[in-house]
């Protein structure tokens, strides 16, 4: 009888211990699930914040591009001007006479920013962003070897002058050298419509170098 009583006590203790262990495990699981939920929430908030910034950048750039569309005014000469009046101050550099066709490149009589020369024909193959940067280092035109992929601002400038400077291939997306904060994408510009967006660096687009 004594042995049976002791055995029942041991079983009761084991049952209580198992119950406590089971409750502890459930608490740990609940705690882990809560932590995972908080981490996912923080990731989503960070992602939403990044996309919000990118959307604001794109909206600002689109607004800038819209304000710089070419137009014509009756009674004026054949030189185009900007709706926002920029060409009244930059008439000479944005005039067709400022661009000299040198065969495989276009030379600017008066530079626009840091742009002195522009490739007339873009490279004939689609390239990843990394290959576009490497390609620019191989370009030798006009006796110069310091050609490079345009920045985002410089590519916007190429869009503004595309109809007067003599460039070919104006109907597709072109890489810029401007990387995004995520490290995986870079800015690209459509020379057809002036649209700006981000492209993954492994994506393939055209490249037109400047110097």
C-alpha positions, -999 to +999 in steps of 0.1 A: +000+000+000+028+024+009+046+017-024+014+023-043+008+056-024+043+068-032+040+059-068+007+078-071+024+109-055+053+107-080+029+105-109+010+135-096+042+155-093+052+144-129+017+154-141+020+189-125+056+193-138+044+183-173+016+208-170+040+236-160+063+227-188+035+227-213+023+261-201+059+275-203+063+262-238+030+278-249+041+311-233+074+309-252+057+302-284+033+331-279+062+354-271+081+342-302+050+348-324+046+383-309+082+392-316+080+379-351+048+399-357+065+431-344+096+425-366+074+420-397+054+451-388+087+471-385+099+457-419+065+467-435+068+502-420+103+506-433+093+493-467+063+516-469+085+545-459+111+537-486+084+534-513+068+567-500+101+585-505+106+569-539+071+579-550+077+615-538+110+616-558+093+603-589+064+628-585+089+657-581+109+646-612+077+641-633+066+676-623+100+690-633+099+672-666+064+685-673+075+720-667+104+716-691+084+703-721+092+720-754+066+743-770+065+769-798+051+804-798+036+821-829+057+850-842+089+838-826+119+823-844+124+785-848+143+781-816+122+763-789+119+776-754+107+762-721+073+769-707+089+780-674+110+806-692+144+789-686+154+792-723+152+830-721+182+828-697+198+798-715+189+806-750+223+800-765+231+766-749+196+752-757+197+764-793+202+739-821+233+759-831+250+748-799+252+712-810+279+701-836+275+667-853+310+652-852+300+618-867+298+593-838+294+620-812+278+654-807+300+683-794+284+711-774+298+745-783+289+757-749+286+730-722+254+723-703+264+717-668+292+690-670+280+678-705+306+687-732+300+658-756+272+632-762+273+599-779+252+603-811+244+566-813+238+546-781+254+512-776+235+487-797+229+461-771+209+461-739+231+460-708+228+455-671+237+485-649+271+471-640+279+464-677+268+499-687+292+514-662+320+491-676+311+499-712+315+537-705+351+531-695+359+515-729+345+545-749+371+565-768+357+592-790+369+626-801+403+617-786+389+614-751+386+584-729+368+599-699+333+591-711+307+581-685+271+571-679+250+602-672+236+610-638+198+612-634+199+650-637+221+648-668+198+622-684+169+645-678+189+672-696+194+648-726+156+643-726+151+681-728+175+685-758+167+652-776+148+669-804+174+695-813+209+680-806+208+652-832+209+621-810+196+588-825+176+561-806+150+581-786+123+555-781+136+534-751+148+533-715+183+544-707+205+538-676+217+566-654+247+562-630+225+573-601+220+544-576+192+541-552+196+537-514+185+500-515+217+492-534+198+469-558+183+494-581+193+525-601+174+553-619+165+550-655+149+575-679+127+570-710+139+593-738+106+586-755+082+600-728+106+615-702+094+590-676+117+583-646+117+551-626+139+526-608+152+495-625+169+465-609+206+465-617+204+431-633+177+444-657+189+454-692+185+488-708+203+510-733+232+533-723+243+566-739+275+580-726+285+616-722+317+635-712 
